[in-house]
Every structure is written in C-alpha cells, then in structure tokens.
Amino acid sequence: MAKEEVFVVDTSVFIYDPECVKDIVEKNPGTTIVIPGVVINELDGLKSHASKGFKAREASRKINSYLEKGKSTGESIKTGVSIENGATLVVDSARADFNHPEISLEKNNDSRIILTAMRWRDKGNNAVVITNDNNFKILAESAGLWAEMYEGEEKVYDKLYSGLAEIELPEDAAGLFTIWHKDGGMNIDSVPVDVGDLVANQCCIFKAGEKTFLAIYKGEEGFKLVHKPAKKPSVDGAILPKNTEQAFAYALCSDENIDLVSLAGKAGTGKTLLAILAGYQQMKLGRYDQILVYRAQVELGEKMGFLPGTLDEKIAPWKLPILDSLSSILGKEGKSKIKKLFDDGSIVIDPINFMQGRTLKRSYVILDEGENIEPEDMKALITRAGNGTKIVLTGDVAQVRHPYLNSFSNGLTKVVQSLKESEITGHVTLVKSERSRLAELAADLL
C-alpha cells in the first residue's frame, strides 16, 4: 500500500504566503496538511509585529475559516477537516516527545515542529516538511526528514485577478460589433451568451471568429465601448495605447465613475506612463486640480545612505521615472512644460510618508511601486482620498523589493484581490512589455 502524503507546514511559510495551504493542495490534491500547534502560537505572537503582523493575522483568519467550515459539517480540525482538492487539514497540538530515540533536540519551537513531522512519519506516512527557512530545512533533514522549500510565488500572475474576461460569441454574431461600436456599447440583453459571472468594471474581449470588440462591464448599465489600440503611431507623436491591455488601462484611468484603479504587470508594460497620461489629459479637461504622485522609497541594489541637501534634492532620484514618463507625454517642449507644471503645483511628487494625515480633494493620485507598500500603509493611503479624488495604483507584484513583503502579501495584491467586485474600482493586468524586446526578455526569463 502506498504511503499517504503528509505535508507539515512551518510558520515561515505562512508569513511568506498566508494562502499557502491553498497553493500546496492545488499542487498536491488529496493530501493531508498538518499545522503543528506551535505554529498557531507563533502566528499569534506575531500578530502585532510591525512588518509581519498583517500576514500573521491573514494566515490565522484563513486557518480559522477552515475550522469554521469543518464545524458546519461536523468535522474537527483536531482529527481533520475537508478542504479544497480533496485534501484534509489537521492542527496537531499533541505534546512533543523530546525523548525520541532517534535524535536529541533542544526544547524550542523548531524542534517541536520537527518532532510533529517525525510523529506523522512514524505512523507510516510519507511526511514532508514545508518551510521557507533554509536553516530550518537543514535542521529537519539532519533529523532524517524530507524537507522542501516553499515555492508558491512562481506563478503569481496566474493567481492574481487579471481584470480580463474573454467572451466567445458565435461567428455570425460579428455583425453586432458594428452596431455596438456605433452605440458606444450595448446592454446585457443584446449579448447572445450568458455574462452573469462578470464583476463590475471587468475588461471584456468579445470574440466572434477573427473579429474582436472591447468593452468594460458596467453592471446593470451594460457594456461601455473601449477603443482598440492604434495600429500605427500617431502622426504628431502623441502617446497612445499600443495593445489591448493598455487600451483597457487607459479607459479605466479615464473613467470618472471609477474612484480607484489598479494596474499590475511586469516591467515595461506601460503602467506608470498610462496612469500619468490619463491623469494629465483629465487635469486638462478640468476634472482634477492636480496630479499627486507618491512612490515607495525602496532602493535597488546597495542602499545609498543619507542624502545631503534640501527635501527636493533628497527625493530627486525617486522622481526620475515620473519625469521620464512626463517627457514622453509632452514631447520636444517637455522640459519647459514640466517645470511650469511643478512650479504651479499642478504636479507634485512626494514620498508616501508625506501622505499621512492629509485629505486629498479633486486630485488624481498615483501610488507608484505599490508592490513595495505594506497592506496597512496602503489602507492608510487610500483612506486619504476626499471628494472628487481618483487613486491609481501601479506595480509589478513579481518584483517585490521590500524586505518583509512578497508577491502575495504586499499592498497592491491586497487591494486587487479585496476590492475586485466593487463598482467604484477597476483593475487590469498588463502583459506585453512595450519598452523594448530586451526589457521583455529580461522580465520574462530572469
């Protein structure tokens, strides 16, 4: 008889990815997940930690949701509750046997987790320790256990809500596209297939044979037309969306009925450029009084340390990506225009620290590098929005550089997953890098 696969999960995995149980059972259906009781204690001890507290609380909430689900079906988390993919979840709080004949261990929490795994192995199971701590992995293997590093982050964009939906229509329905385009959209009844699973402001690609139609779902109002990206560059050199996802991103950022937009995607996909372009165009139309850009101050490479000079001189390095985008948008006369926009306060770039306590009215606010903002800080920043303000979040959740965050625990991911069904928010993940073929190659393969 084949041994049952049992995965014993270390605390470090939950701090790395609070949704780790779901990830493990997706890759290993029908298995048993064991959480040692000491892991629950450690999560409880970390719930007020400055950087790890959010993830500890998220993990605890997720584990508790499994417990409550088990209660509703008469199952106990002590003996095992049924979860996704035919798997079983157990919280093992049995006392650790530090007199185990095979090994001598110090009386600490790491040892208790190892002894829990050994107990499950000794029952005849194939016990595997899952950790995100290299030293703990070495210790577990020295005790004769099989241990693996957790690898839940490798397909982050497969798990993140993309904001996109492809809707296949009969080939003979292509004629509807002409009517819909003329009307600037369509109501739900005119769509010849069921669209009941869509969420508010979802970006829809309708396909009928070789023809496509782009629209954003507006709930009971139906669908709003999105113009396809231009096939040729603008004659006057104006910046235009170059692909389908960019067209949706620009439309979401330009929609005055959407208060918060999130744009995720790998490097070079145009997230920041499109956010600034839409904001600049709307400010010219009078919808907003100013554009405020806040960036997380997370450095690439070695820290530069203390920077001398005035506040403006200190934050100058973090302004460069925004200035690059403005230069692209404003063209040859960009330098003089940019100076005027900064001098009269039409555009302001500040560290996120300076947003605390403010109430921002009639402002177009861009929170750049959102993957490097902690969830608690992201909440504090978004709640600064006053009447007439729109917030646009941009970032690449596959390139988190914050020392205590990862692709799943950062503020941008939290916003995308938590607010995706709201009627006043919209999201799209941009896929194709338009910066250069080298940038796309590096983003995909390195």
WOURBEL-V290003 format. One record per pair of residues at least 6 apart in sequence whose ideal C-beta (glycine too) atoms are under 8 Angstrom apart, sorted by sequence separation. I is the first residue (numbers start at 0). J is the second residue. D is the distance in Angstrom with one decimal. If there is no record, write none. Layout:
# WOURBEL-V290003
I;J;D  I;J;D
This chain:
# WOURBEL-V290003
13;19;6.0  16;22;6.6  24;30;6.4  45;51;5.0  46;52;5.4  69;75;6.4  74;80;4.4  81;87;6.2  82;88;5.0  104;110;3.8  120;126;3.9  130;136;5.2  140;146;5.1  179;185;4.5  197;203;7.0  205;211;6.5  216;222;5.7  217;223;5.4  233;239;5.4  240;246;4.3  251;257;6.0  264;270;5.6  281;287;5.8  282;288;7.6  306;312;7.2  307;313;7.9  339;345;7.9  340;346;4.5  341;347;7.6  366;372;6.8  384;390;5.6  399;405;5.7  406;412;6.7  418;424;4.5  432;438;5.1  12;19;4.9  23;30;7.4  45;52;6.3  48;55;6.7  69;76;5.5  74;81;6.4  80;87;6.9  97;104;6.3  119;126;4.5  128;135;7.9  139;146;4.0  168;175;7.6  178;185;7.6  187;194;6.4  204;211;5.9  205;212;4.2  215;222;6.7  232;239;7.6  263;270;7.4  282;289;7.0  306;313;4.6  326;333;4.4  329;336;4.8  399;406;5.8  419;426;6.1  432;439;3.5  24;32;6.7  72;80;7.7  79;87;4.3  80;88;5.4  128;136;7.4  204;212;7.8  205;213;7.6  214;222;3.8  215;223;4.9  240;248;7.2  252;260;5.3  262;270;4.3  282;290;5.9  325;333;6.5  326;334;7.6  329;337;6.5  369;377;7.0  372;380;7.2  401;409;6.9  431;439;7.3  23;32;6.2  46;55;4.8  72;81;7.1  79;88;6.8  80;89;7.9  97;106;5.9  104;113;6.6  117;126;7.4  130;139;7.0  194;203;7.9  204;213;6.1  205;214;6.8  214;223;6.0  240;249;5.0  251;260;4.6  278;287;7.0  337;346;7.8  381;390;6.0  397;406;6.0  45;55;3.9  46;56;5.1  66;76;4.7  79;89;4.8  104;114;6.9  116;126;4.8  136;146;4.5  175;185;7.6  179;189;7.5  203;213;7.3  214;224;5.7  215;225;5.9  229;239;4.8  252;262;7.8  306;316;7.8  396;406;4.8  399;409;5.7  432;442;5.6  8;19;6.6  65;76;6.8  69;80;3.0  78;89;7.1  116;127;8.0  128;139;4.5  135;146;7.7  136;147;7.6  202;213;7.5  203;214;5.1  213;224;7.3  214;225;5.9  228;239;7.0  229;240;7.4  251;262;8.0  262;273;7.0  279;290;6.7  326;337;7.1  366;377;7.5  396;407;7.9  415;426;5.3  8;20;7.2  20;32;5.6  43;55;7.7  68;80;6.4  69;81;7.4  76;88;6.7  77;89;7.3  116;128;5.0  136;148;6.2  203;215;6.9  213;225;4.1  228;240;4.6  229;241;7.6  248;260;7.8  262;274;6.3  278;290;4.7  325;337;5.3  42;55;4.7  46;59;6.9  76;89;6.8  77;90;6.7  97;110;7.2  202;215;5.7  203;216;5.7  213;226;7.4  228;241;5.4  303;316;7.8  396;409;6.3  66;80;6.9  68;82;7.7  76;90;4.9  175;189;7.0  201;215;7.1  202;216;8.0  213;227;5.9  228;242;5.4  248;262;5.3  260;274;7.8  366;380;6.1  8;23;7.3  65;80;5.6  77;92;7.4  95;110;7.0  99;114;6.3  102;117;7.8  113;128;7.3  133;148;7.3  190;205;7.9  200;215;5.9  201;216;4.7  228;243;6.5  275;290;7.2  322;337;6.8  325;340;7.7  351;366;7.1  377;392;7.8  394;409;7.8  396;411;5.9  42;58;5.6  43;59;7.1  95;111;4.3  101;117;7.3  112;128;7.4  128;144;5.4  130;146;6.2  175;191;7.7  200;216;6.7  211;227;7.6  227;243;7.4  396;412;5.3  6;23;5.8  42;59;5.2  65;82;5.7  97;114;7.1  127;144;7.8  128;145;7.1  129;146;7.7  130;147;7.6  131;148;6.6  199;216;6.8  200;217;7.2  228;245;6.2  275;292;7.6  394;411;4.5  96;114;6.0  99;117;6.3  126;144;6.5  127;145;5.0  128;146;4.2  129;147;5.8  130;148;6.6  131;149;4.8  198;216;7.4  199;217;7.3  228;246;4.8  296;314;7.9  392;410;8.0  69;88;8.0  95;114;4.3  126;145;7.3  127;146;7.1  128;147;7.3  130;149;6.6  172;191;5.5  197;216;4.6  199;218;5.3  203;222;6.6  227;246;6.3  364;383;7.9  392;411;5.6  39;59;7.6  42;62;8.0  95;115;6.9  125;145;7.7  127;147;6.0  129;149;5.4  226;246;6.6  244;264;7.4  364;384;7.0  6;27;6.9  225;246;5.6  248;269;7.5  252;273;6.5  296;317;6.1  325;346;7.4  351;372;6.6  93;115;7.4  96;118;7.3  168;190;7.8  169;191;6.6  194;216;7.2  225;247;6.0  248;270;7.2  252;274;5.8  392;414;6.1  4;27;6.3  39;62;7.2  65;88;5.2  112;135;7.8  116;139;6.9  168;191;6.2  202;225;7.4  245;268;7.6  294;317;5.0  362;385;7.9  369;392;4.3  371;394;7.3  6;30;6.0  8;32;6.3  66;90;7.8  91;115;5.4  120;144;6.8  166;190;7.7  168;192;6.2  226;250;7.9  244;268;7.4  245;269;5.5  249;273;5.3  253;277;4.9  355;379;6.9  359;383;5.3  361;385;7.9  364;388;6.2  366;390;6.5  369;393;6.1  370;394;3.9  4;29;8.0  5;30;7.0  6;31;7.2  8;33;7.0  13;38;7.0  93;118;6.9  113;138;6.7  117;142;6.7  167;192;7.4  225;250;4.6  248;273;4.8  252;277;3.4  351;376;6.9  354;379;7.9  358;383;6.4  359;384;5.9  360;385;4.0  361;386;7.4  362;387;7.7  363;388;7.6  364;389;6.9  365;390;7.8  366;391;7.3  368;393;7.5  369;394;3.7  370;395;6.0  4;30;4.5  5;31;4.7  6;32;5.3  7;33;4.7  8;34;5.6  62;88;7.9  109;135;5.8  113;139;5.5  117;143;7.7  166;192;6.4  248;274;7.8  252;278;7.0  255;281;7.7  294;320;7.9  354;380;5.3  357;383;5.2  359;385;5.5  360;386;5.7  361;387;4.0  362;388;4.8  363;389;5.4  364;390;4.7  365;391;5.0  366;392;4.9  367;393;5.3  368;394;5.6  370;396;4.8  3;30;7.8  4;31;7.1  5;32;7.9  6;33;6.8  7;34;8.0  10;37;8.0  91;118;7.7  117;144;6.6  223;250;7.9  249;276;6.9  253;280;7.0  294;321;7.6  321;348;5.5  358;385;4.6  360;387;5.8  361;388;6.5  362;389;7.8  364;391;7.0  365;392;8.0  366;393;7.3  367;394;7.3  3;31;6.4  5;33;5.8  7;35;6.7  10;38;4.8  34;62;6.7  62;90;7.4  91;119;7.6  116;144;5.3  166;194;6.7  241;269;7.3  245;273;6.0  249;277;5.5  253;281;6.4  360;388;6.1  363;391;7.4  365;393;6.7  370;398;6.7  371;399;6.4  373;401;7.3  9;38;7.0  13;42;6.2  109;138;6.2  113;142;5.1  176;205;7.3  185;214;7.4  240;269;7.9  292;321;5.3  351;380;6.2  354;383;5.5  359;388;5.0  370;399;4.8  371;400;5.8  372;401;7.8  8;38;6.9  184;214;5.9  213;243;6.6  318;348;4.8  371;401;4.4  373;403;7.5  10;41;4.4  14;45;7.0  113;144;6.7  176;207;6.9  223;254;7.9  255;286;6.1  317;348;7.4  370;401;7.6  373;404;6.5  10;42;6.5  175;207;7.6  180;212;7.1  187;219;7.6  189;221;7.8  190;222;7.5  215;247;7.1  378;410;7.8  164;197;6.0  179;212;6.0  184;217;7.9  213;246;6.2  240;273;7.0  317;350;7.0  371;404;6.8  377;410;2.9  381;414;7.4  173;207;3.9  176;210;5.9  186;220;7.8  187;221;5.3  213;247;7.0  238;272;6.9  314;348;7.1  370;404;7.3  374;408;7.2  376;410;6.3  377;411;7.3  10;45;8.0  172;207;4.7  173;208;5.7  176;211;8.0  179;214;7.4  186;221;3.9  187;222;7.7  215;250;6.2  314;349;7.0  374;409;7.1  171;207;7.6  176;212;4.4  185;221;5.6  186;222;7.8  215;251;7.2  314;350;6.0  370;406;7.6  373;409;7.3  374;410;4.8  377;413;6.5  14;51;5.4  17;54;5.3  164;201;5.3  166;203;5.7  168;205;5.9  170;207;5.6  173;210;4.5  175;212;8.0  184;221;6.0  185;222;5.3  372;409;6.8  373;410;5.8  377;414;6.1  104;142;7.4  162;200;7.9  163;201;7.4  164;202;7.0  165;203;7.9  166;204;6.9  168;206;6.5  169;207;6.7  170;208;4.0  184;222;4.9  238;276;5.5  371;409;7.0  372;410;4.0  15;54;7.7  19;58;7.8  162;201;6.2  163;202;5.1  164;203;5.0  165;204;4.9  166;205;5.0  167;206;5.5  168;207;4.2  184;223;4.6  204;243;6.6  215;254;7.5  370;409;4.7  372;411;7.0  374;413;4.3  14;54;5.1  17;57;3.7  102;142;5.1  162;202;5.4  163;203;7.8  164;204;7.2  166;206;7.0  167;207;7.9  183;223;7.1  184;224;4.6  369;409;7.2  370;410;7.7  13;54;7.1  14;55;6.5  17;58;4.0  20;61;6.9  101;142;7.5  102;143;7.3  163;204;6.8  165;206;6.4  183;224;4.8  369;410;5.8  370;411;5.0  13;55;7.3  20;62;7.6  101;143;6.5  182;224;7.9  202;244;7.9  369;411;3.5  370;412;7.4  17;60;8.0  18;61;6.6  179;222;7.6  14;58;7.3  17;61;5.8  180;224;6.3  13;58;3.8  20;65;7.5  179;224;6.8  202;247;4.0  369;414;7.5  275;321;6.8  279;325;7.8  321;367;7.3  320;367;7.3  31;79;7.0  202;250;8.0  276;324;7.7  202;251;7.5  271;320;6.3  275;324;4.7  279;328;6.1  32;82;7.5  271;321;7.1  275;325;6.4  39;90;6.5  200;251;6.8  164;216;7.8  272;324;4.6  276;328;5.4  39;92;7.8  271;324;5.6  275;328;6.5  32;86;6.2  34;88;7.2  36;90;6.2  200;254;7.7  292;346;7.2  294;348;7.1  296;350;5.3  29;84;6.8  31;86;6.9  32;87;7.1  34;89;7.2  35;90;7.9  36;91;6.2  272;327;6.4  289;344;6.1  290;345;6.8  291;346;7.9  292;347;7.1  293;348;7.8  296;351;7.6  28;84;3.8  29;85;4.4  30;86;5.3  31;87;4.7  32;88;4.9  33;89;5.0  34;90;4.9  35;91;5.6  36;92;3.2  272;328;7.5  289;345;5.4  290;346;4.8  291;347;5.2  292;348;4.5  293;349;5.8  294;350;6.8  295;351;5.8  296;352;8.0  28;85;5.5  29;86;6.2  30;87;7.8  31;88;7.8  32;89;7.1  33;90;7.9  34;91;7.1  35;92;7.8  36;93;7.6  200;257;6.1  289;346;6.8  290;347;7.4  292;349;7.5  293;350;6.9  294;351;7.0  24;82;6.4  25;83;7.3  28;86;6.6  31;89;6.4  33;91;5.4  37;95;8.0  289;347;6.5  291;349;7.3  293;351;4.6  24;83;5.3  25;84;6.3  27;86;7.5  24;84;4.6  293;353;7.4  293;354;5.5  20;82;7.0  21;83;6.1  24;86;4.0  282;345;6.7  41;108;6.2  20;88;6.5  40;108;7.7  291;359;6.6  37;108;4.8  291;362;5.2  293;364;7.1  297;368;6.7  288;360;7.9  289;361;7.9  290;362;7.4  291;363;7.2  292;364;7.8  293;365;7.2  294;366;8.0  295;367;7.5  288;361;4.6  289;362;5.5  290;363;4.9  291;364;4.8  292;365;4.7  293;366;5.4  294;367;4.6  295;368;4.4  37;111;4.5  38;112;6.8  287;361;5.6  288;362;6.5  289;363;7.3  290;364;7.9  291;365;7.2  293;367;7.1  294;368;5.5  295;369;7.6  297;371;4.2  37;112;6.2  287;362;5.9  290;365;7.0  292;367;6.2  35;111;6.3  287;363;4.3  295;371;4.0  35;112;4.8  286;363;7.8  295;372;5.1  37;115;7.9  35;115;4.2  163;244;7.3  282;363;6.3  33;115;6.8  281;363;6.3  33;116;7.6  163;247;7.4  162;247;7.4  278;363;4.0  33;119;6.0  278;365;6.7  293;380;7.1  238;327;6.0  238;328;5.4  275;365;6.8  274;365;5.1  31;124;7.5  33;126;8.0  274;367;7.9  236;330;5.7  271;365;7.3  271;367;5.7  10;108;7.7  287;387;7.4  286;387;8.0  287;388;7.8  299;400;6.6  10;112;7.8  287;389;7.2  298;400;7.8  9;112;5.8  297;400;4.9  159;263;6.5  297;401;5.6  7;112;6.8  23;129;6.7  295;401;7.4  156;263;7.6  7;115;5.9  261;369;7.3  7;116;4.1  19;129;7.7  7;119;6.5  278;391;7.2  5;119;4.9  277;391;7.7  5;120;7.9  15;131;4.4  12;129;5.6  14;131;7.4  274;391;4.5  12;130;6.2  5;124;4.3  7;126;6.0  9;128;6.6  11;130;5.6  12;131;5.0  274;393;5.5  3;123;7.8  4;124;7.5  5;125;6.6  7;127;7.0  9;129;6.4  11;131;4.1  2;123;6.3  3;124;4.9  4;125;5.2  5;126;4.8  6;127;5.3  7;128;5.1  8;129;5.0  9;130;4.0  11;132;4.4  2;124;5.8  3;125;6.7  5;127;7.0  6;128;8.0  7;129;6.9  9;131;7.0  259;381;6.9  271;393;5.2  2;125;4.1  4;127;7.0  6;129;5.3  9;132;6.5  270;393;4.1  11;135;6.8  270;394;7.3  259;384;7.9  270;395;7.8  9;135;6.0  258;384;7.0  23;151;7.7  22;151;4.1  260;389;7.3  262;391;6.8  266;395;6.0  19;149;6.4  258;388;7.5  259;389;7.2  260;390;7.5  261;391;7.6  262;392;6.9  263;393;7.7  265;395;5.5  258;389;5.8  259;390;4.9  260;391;4.8  261;392;4.4  262;393;4.8  263;394;6.1  264;395;6.3  19;151;5.7  257;389;7.3  258;390;6.9  259;391;7.6  260;392;7.2  261;393;7.8  262;394;7.9  263;395;6.8  265;397;6.3  266;398;6.8  16;149;7.0  18;151;7.7  259;392;7.3  263;396;5.7  265;398;7.6  15;149;6.3  255;389;7.8  16;151;4.7  15;151;7.4  16;152;7.0  22;158;7.9  12;149;4.6  15;152;7.9  252;389;7.9  11;149;7.9  12;151;8.0  252;391;5.7  263;411;6.4  261;411;6.4  263;415;6.6  261;414;5.6  261;415;5.1  259;414;7.5  261;418;8.0  259;418;6.8  270;429;6.0  269;429;6.4  268;429;3.7  259;421;8.0  268;430;6.9  261;424;7.4  263;426;7.4  268;431;6.5  259;423;6.7  260;424;7.2  261;425;7.7  262;426;7.6  263;427;8.0  264;428;5.5  265;429;7.8  268;432;5.5  269;433;5.4  258;423;4.4  259;424;4.5  260;425;5.1  261;426;4.5  262;427;6.4  263;428;4.8  264;429;3.3  265;430;7.8  267;432;3.6  268;433;6.7  269;434;7.9  257;423;6.1  258;424;6.9  259;425;7.6  260;426;7.1  262;428;7.9  263;429;7.2  264;430;6.5  266;432;6.6  267;433;6.3  268;434;8.0  256;423;7.4  257;424;6.6  262;429;6.4  265;432;6.2  267;434;3.1  257;425;4.8  266;434;7.1  267;435;7.0  254;425;7.0  267;438;4.0  266;438;6.0  267;439;6.2  251;425;4.1  265;439;7.9  251;426;7.7  266;441;7.5  267;442;6.3  251;427;6.3  266;442;4.7  265;442;4.0  265;443;7.3  248;427;5.2  247;427;4.7  248;429;6.2  244;427;5.7  244;428;7.0  245;429;6.4  244;429;4.4  244;430;5.6  242;429;8.0  244;431;7.0  242;430;7.8  245;433;7.4  242;431;5.1  241;431;8.0  242;433;7.0  241;433;5.0  218;422;6.3  215;425;7.4  198;419;6.0  199;420;6.5  198;420;4.8  199;421;6.5  200;422;7.2  199;422;4.3  202;425;7.8  200;424;6.7  199;424;7.8  200;425;3.7  202;427;5.3  199;425;7.9  200;426;7.8  159;396;6.4  156;396;7.4  155;396;5.5  156;397;6.7  155;397;5.4  158;407;7.6  155;406;4.0  155;407;6.9  152;405;6.0  159;412;6.4  152;406;4.8  152;407;7.0  160;415;5.5  151;407;7.4  159;415;6.1  160;416;6.1  155;412;7.9  159;416;7.3  162;419;7.5  160;419;4.8  162;425;6.9  162;426;3.9  163;427;6.5  161;426;7.9  162;427;4.0  163;428;7.1  160;426;6.4  161;427;7.2  162;428;6.2  161;428;4.4  159;428;6.5  156;428;6.2  53;373;6.7  53;374;4.9  53;375;5.8  50;373;7.0  52;375;7.9  57;408;7.5  50;402;7.9  51;403;6.5  50;403;3.7  54;408;4.8  53;408;7.0  16;405;6.6  18;407;6.2  15;405;5.7  17;407;7.2  16;407;4.9  17;408;6.8  16;408;7.0  15;408;7.5
